[in-house]
Amino acid sequence: MVTAPTPADSGRGRFVAAVDQGTTSTRCLVLDERAVVRGSAQLEHAQHYPQPGWVEHDPLEIWDNTLTVVGRALAAAGVEARDLVACGVANQRETAVVWERETGRPVHDAIVWQDTRTEARCRRLAPTAGAVERWRDVTGLPPSTYFAGPKIAWILDHVDGARERAEAGELLAGTVDSWLVWNLTGGADGGMHVTDVTNASRTLLMDLRSLAWSPELAEQVGVPLRVLPEIRSSAEVYGLGHRAGPLAGVPVAAALGDQHAALVGQACFEPGSSKCTYGTGGFLLTNTGDRPVRSRHGLLTTVAYRLGAEPPTYALEGSVAVAGSLIHWLRDRLELVRDVGEVESLAGSVEDSGGAYFVPAFSGLYAPRWRPDARGTITGLTAYTGRAHLVRAALEATCFQTREVADAMASDTRADDVSGSGPGLRELRVDGGMVANSLLMQLQADTLQVPVVAPEVVETTAVGAAFAAGLAVGLWRDRDELRQLWRTGRRWEPRADSDLPTTRWREWHRAVDRSLGWVATEQHPAAADDTAAPTVDDLTKESV
């Protein structure tokens, strides 16, 4: 373990940098000790779709963009590396990278969390309901194309010689945090090959209780243990920035999956507190305290964070695959809007969606349904339906999907008597790019019938990485100090007369029913058969 000097004795300034490497872009923020953003920079990277259902990123482009945004953010803040006490990293989670130990050259493009190419492998891992339950018992997860372990195995099996090289110790693998930390701390020149518990918990390879790689699961998935990074806490000094980089000598002191970082950035430290991030997808997490809660309603059990030597904190999560990406699809594919900035005014020009409903199941439905056979549908169209109605229906789809996850989460936390959970959500803290759409946030408050609250700094993923890094080096004392740094930005109160949580909610469920069975799978063999096989959700949840 690398020990870093505390801010008081290091001679450094009192700033923290945070890299937020997301699905569509890489951002860097520089925060001062009051958690005020002093500088920022962001760059998008290319999305590659080599086949239907496949999504890839270029790891070298991501690394180059990381170097660029760090330099630009420091310049914008008017500080240098010597003014930083630490740097933290947050990342798109289940995206997998495999690279050469000696050169740092990736052997294949990164396979993104949205990618579905490993579906057949995942079916083989859990062909029965009992097998699904065994995976959930150990990892908190059902075998799914969502997670990183099968993606690593796919690369090893489909790149010539990769599996043999992995077995020989010539290759390294991990999620994007591992790729970035390895490069930041030196890469082939002594870089640290580590990951944190939050990212490791999204691979299907980590035992949720021991917080260690499971040799048995790794063998079943087809991933040699020697290619995997060392699992560390979310807030500790992993190494120092390489002398040739923009963070030379700076302690790299935190790594968290993006949604876990947002939970920290929202100061959701009490059991029962919840946040939802609205980005490419939608991600609702509830803190369940110091023990994992087994979901009976199709949700994921995951590590929320582990701060230093403290015991881990756990969470329940429901993931909506398509949220902000649906708005981009309306812009780029259907050309219903020219710019994302038009969406709120256009959707607000009509009172409702005119009876139209979107189910954006472009690559199946995620939690709590887990239906890979579903595909996107638009229902309820009439001659009255116009462009504004479809755009509003797209916003409502995000709200309905979030409500479905929230209802499942409330049932799980009540059943497990999670402290503070009460009758369900009391307040939802929100962040991500879509929070700028005030109409969407009001629709979400109406659909959930609870207040929706956004922080003053909505880039909470980066803020969470900064918080964790600052804790690791002593810039901030404890979580109580971080709670004081969190500040409310906007608040949306639910409207009691809205029909979104009643009539519209029921009609949206009818639309979801019509999205199922479009793709024949082993689990759902007959696309046109009304008696489709039960889903993972059906097999594991109780009636709500």
Summary of the structure (lengths in Angstrom):
residues: 544
radius of gyration: 22.2
end to end distance: 46.9
largest distance: 70.6
contacts: 2064
relative contact order: 0.13
helix: 36%
strand: 22%
